[in-house]
Amino acid sequence: MSRREELAGALTAVEARLAAACAVAGRPREDVQLIAITKTRPASDVALLRDLGVEDVGENRDQEAREKAAAVPDVRWHFVGGLQTNKARSVASYAFAVHSVDRPALVDALSAGALRADRELAVLLQVSLDGDPSRGGALSADVPRLADAAAAAPGLRLTGVMAVAPLGTDPAAAFAELAEVSARLRATHPEATAISAGMSGDLEQAIASGATHVRVGTALLGERPPPSR
Ligand SMILES: *Cc1c(COP(=O)(O)O)cnc(C)c1O
């Protein structure tokens, strides 16, 4: 089987899961956007997915993302990983959206990068759902202040919230909490409607809790090699 056939089959299977999850949740399929997470995979996989109709692709490391975005510019690139402020300028030069904004210094750095690149960047606020912000994400109590900063920052457009379900907990409970954070955010920032939640293992629970964007890697592209050390 060619790689294209492999990816086409996986995409069909993921599409079926998305359609079923939307049907169960009583939501139209168009409510949920699929982002293919291509980290560790070659740019040739991104090009094949694009040819199969995937328009949104995500990465979690700047250098890898920058190289692939240069190789395959005609998709929307989403940055979903932990981001150091010194990489913000680079990310702002190619990303359509950054899902991992979790502190004021990153808002400032991305705003400066977007202005410099003369681009507008969509930003989602990453929320820590286990109260341990050392693993990325703002505490939900800090979201209002961060949202005000992002909404006021030139070059940035606040579009919503993002989370990763904590390991070893019920993802449904985590995504329900994220939905509450989103509802409180929309009370003051009604434009921030995006909820980026759900990965290969828990996209059904995320869609049941209102996810508008699912970030799917393994189920589309196969198991990733273990991180090198
Ligand atoms: C790798 C990654 C994903 C995709 O995870 P899978 O389990 O492979 O679907 C989603 N979101 C983030 C932030 C990631 O780093």
PDBQT file of the ligand as one rigid body, heavy atoms in Angstrom, charges set to zero:
ROOT
HETATM    1  C1  LIG A 301       0.991  15.612  19.519  1.00  0.00    +0.000 C 
HETATM    2  C2  LIG A 301      -0.138  16.523  19.888  1.00  0.00    +0.000 A 
HETATM    3  C3  LIG A 301      -1.455  16.235  19.500  1.00  0.00    +0.000 A 
HETATM    4  C4  LIG A 301      -1.844  14.986  18.724  1.00  0.00    +0.000 C 
HETATM    5  O1  LIG A 301      -1.819  13.881  19.585  1.00  0.00    +0.000 OA
HETATM    6  P1  LIG A 301      -2.264  12.426  19.070  1.00  0.00    +0.000 P 
HETATM    7  O2  LIG A 301      -2.531  11.700  20.322  1.00  0.00    +0.000 OA
HETATM    8  O3  LIG A 301      -1.124  11.884  18.296  1.00  0.00    +0.000 OA
HETATM    9  O4  LIG A 301      -3.468  12.596  18.227  1.00  0.00    +0.000 OA
HETATM   10  C5  LIG A 301      -2.436  17.144  19.850  1.00  0.00    +0.000 A 
HETATM   11  N1  LIG A 301      -2.159  18.269  20.548  1.00  0.00    +0.000 NA
HETATM   12  C6  LIG A 301      -0.913  18.571  20.940  1.00  0.00    +0.000 A 
HETATM   13  C7  LIG A 301      -0.687  19.818  21.715  1.00  0.00    +0.000 C 
HETATM   14  C8  LIG A 301       0.139  17.721  20.630  1.00  0.00    +0.000 A 
HETATM   15  O5  LIG A 301       1.380  18.030  21.033  1.00  0.00    +0.000 OA
ENDROOT
TORSDOF 0
